[in-house]
Amino acid sequence: MTTAVGSYAVEPLDAQTASDADLNALAGFGQAMDAERMPEDPPTPLPLRVRRLRNRPPTMEPRRWVVREDSLVIASAALVRWTNLTNPDWRELAIEVRADRRRRGIARTLLATAAGVCGDGIVLSFDTSDRVPAGAGFAKRIGAKAGLEARISETRLAELDRAMVAEWARIDPAGYRLVWIDDDIPGELLENVLVAYNAMNTAPKGALTFGEETATAEMVRGWERMRHRNGGLQRIALAVHEATGETAGYTEVARHPDTPWIVGQHGTAVIPAHRGRGIGKWLKARMIERIVAEWPDAERIRTGNAYVNAPMLSINDRLGFRVTFSATVWEIAIARVRDYLAG
Ligand SMILES: CC(C)(COP(=O)(O)OP(=O)(O)OC[C@H]1O[C@@H](n2cnc3c(N)ncnc32)[C@H](O)[C@@H]1OP(=O)(O)O)[C@@H](O)C(=O)NCCC(=O)NCCS
């Protein structure tokens, strides 16, 4: 159903069934929004954005709406339920409005549209960047609460302290072996990887209420299928405790050949029983050495961490990660959203 916003119309858009033209328009809007938030990045090519919109993770249940002026998308909203969270009432929301169309009530109308499909008890969560202060202005105005402060940081591979990385890479903690997983996870390692992924639940989550993020074999296989369809690459370094075969820790990175300049540092976790032996430093350093050798055209590694995650920040800072921007993750109960909309 299309609803009117002053002279604008809010239209639902389902990326699974949308036309190429509609997805290209949405991808072009995404490019413009990224150029505002991360002007130092070359644009992510439109065909890759379209592929990513079509091939979503199997754990993602999105609803989307767009506002257009002729064929130009000027605003969008995505409301996502992640099926792997233990809090079934938690929803991720992303509302974006082109910089030159702000302060006209468009976000308010998109928020009303998204709230209209939410039952009572739903909690909405969204991120804002300190590079776009309008996001925090909006969040405060609607009555959202800051749940977690995070930093996005990058290390430039050309400026790495190679000697330190080499030293960490040689930590080789006694009683542990490092296993590389370069593509699909072999069946015999799947259980180890699930333990590793689920250890991310020990990372600080501030006041956020999404619960735990549980990975299952079926989900992991679904993520692999998505990665193949999108053409992305992934490397996992898994630390295994030799005596028991248990997972001690892992680190994971991803890169896409169409955005070769950037490597995404995803999860890193050391299982509590195996902490204090240098496994985190060892895994990260071995991964960086591998990135440098295998992807010489990569310029930077980018990662996101909660400001309160002292152990991870201590490793990352020594690896040369410098903050590029800070993000706030907000939460707001649907009842509060309705109060704002009624006001
Ligand atoms: C945040 C954003 C979506 C707001 O879009 P918008 O169309 O300008 O917002 P609206 O005009 O509908 O404003 C909604 C309310 O927020 C308030 N608001 C919006 N921007 C604000 C700002 N920069 N400072 C203070 N209040 C602000 C408005 O005054 C309005 O309040 P009102 O209902 O009392 O009039 C837009 O700035 C944006 O795209 N930012 C980048 C993406 C982002 O951070 N999104 C976070 C939300 S998920």
The ligand as a Tripos MOL2 file, in Angstrom:
@<TRIPOS>MOLECULE
LIG
   48    50     1     0     0
SMALL
NO_CHARGES

@<TRIPOS>ATOM
      1 C1         17.8510   11.3230   10.9850 C.3       1 LIG1
      2 C2         17.1740   11.6210    9.6420 C.3       1 LIG1
      3 C3         16.6020   10.3210    9.0940 C.3       1 LIG1
      4 C4         16.0310   12.6450    9.8850 C.3       1 LIG1
      5 O1         15.3430   12.8690    8.6720 O.3       1 LIG1
      6 P1         14.3790   14.1350    8.4590 P.3       1 LIG1
      7 O2         13.4850   13.8260    7.3250 O.co2     1 LIG1
      8 O3         15.1940   15.3450    8.3890 O.co2     1 LIG1
      9 O4         13.5300   14.1420    9.8260 O.3       1 LIG1
     10 P2         12.0850   14.8300   10.0270 P.3       1 LIG1
     11 O5         12.0290   16.1040    9.2770 O.co2     1 LIG1
     12 O6         11.0020   13.8630    9.7550 O.co2     1 LIG1
     13 O7         12.1410   15.1220   11.5710 O.3       1 LIG1
     14 C5         11.5570   14.2560   12.5610 C.3       1 LIG1
     15 C6         11.7490   14.9290   13.9060 C.3       1 LIG1
     16 O8         13.1300   14.9040   14.2540 O.3       1 LIG1
     17 C7         13.6120   16.2270   14.4790 C.3       1 LIG1
     18 N1         14.9500   16.3410   13.8760 N.ar      1 LIG1
     19 C8         15.3250   15.9450   12.6520 C.ar      1 LIG1
     20 N2         16.6130   16.2780   12.4390 N.ar      1 LIG1
     21 C9         17.0210   16.9050   13.5600 C.ar      1 LIG1
     22 C10        18.2410   17.5160   13.9290 C.ar      1 LIG1
     23 N3         19.2690   17.5670   13.0790 N.pl3     1 LIG1
     24 N4         18.3220   18.0540   15.1640 N.ar      1 LIG1
     25 C11        17.2700   18.0380   16.0170 C.ar      1 LIG1
     26 N5         16.0660   17.4870   15.7030 N.ar      1 LIG1
     27 C12        15.9590   16.9310   14.4920 C.ar      1 LIG1
     28 C13        12.6540   17.0990   13.7270 C.3       1 LIG1
     29 O9         12.6240   18.3940   14.2540 O.3       1 LIG1
     30 C14        11.3370   16.3870   13.8810 C.3       1 LIG1
     31 O10        10.7680   16.6940   15.1230 O.3       1 LIG1
     32 P3          9.2200   17.1980   15.2030 P.3       1 LIG1
     33 O11         8.4020   15.9550   14.9200 O.co2     1 LIG1
     34 O12         9.0720   17.7110   16.5790 O.co2     1 LIG1
     35 O13         9.0350   18.2110   14.1510 O.co2     1 LIG1
     36 C15        18.1730   12.2380    8.6280 C.3       1 LIG1
     37 O14        18.8550   13.2950    9.2340 O.3       1 LIG1
     38 C16        19.1930   11.2450    8.1270 C.2       1 LIG1
     39 O15        18.9850   10.5860    7.1090 O.2       1 LIG1
     40 N6         20.3370   11.0960    8.8350 N.am      1 LIG1
     41 C17        21.3150   10.0610    8.4860 C.3       1 LIG1
     42 C18        20.7890    8.6640    8.7990 C.3       1 LIG1
     43 C19        20.5050    8.4670   10.2910 C.2       1 LIG1
     44 O16        21.2610    8.8600   11.1500 O.2       1 LIG1
     45 N7         19.3890    7.8260   10.5970 N.am      1 LIG1
     46 C20        19.0280    7.5790   11.9850 C.3       1 LIG1
     47 C21        17.5850    7.2790   12.1300 C.3       1 LIG1
     48 S1         17.2910    5.5330   11.8580 S.3       1 LIG1
@<TRIPOS>BOND
     1     1     2 1
     2     2     3 1
     3     2     4 1
     4     2    36 1
     5     4     5 1
     6     5     6 1
     7     6     7 2
     8     6     8 1
     9     6     9 1
    10     9    10 1
    11    10    11 2
    12    10    12 1
    13    10    13 1
    14    13    14 1
    15    14    15 1
    16    15    16 1
    17    15    30 1
    18    16    17 1
    19    17    18 1
    20    17    28 1
    21    18    19 ar
    22    18    27 ar
    23    19    20 ar
    24    20    21 ar
    25    21    22 ar
    26    21    27 ar
    27    22    23 1
    28    22    24 ar
    29    24    25 ar
    30    25    26 ar
    31    26    27 ar
    32    28    29 1
    33    28    30 1
    34    30    31 1
    35    31    32 1
    36    32    33 2
    37    32    34 1
    38    32    35 1
    39    36    37 1
    40    36    38 1
    41    38    39 2
    42    38    40 1
    43    40    41 1
    44    41    42 1
    45    42    43 1
    46    43    44 2
    47    43    45 1
    48    45    46 1
    49    46    47 1
    50    47    48 1
@<TRIPOS>SUBSTRUCTURE
     1 LIG1         1 GROUP 0 **** ****
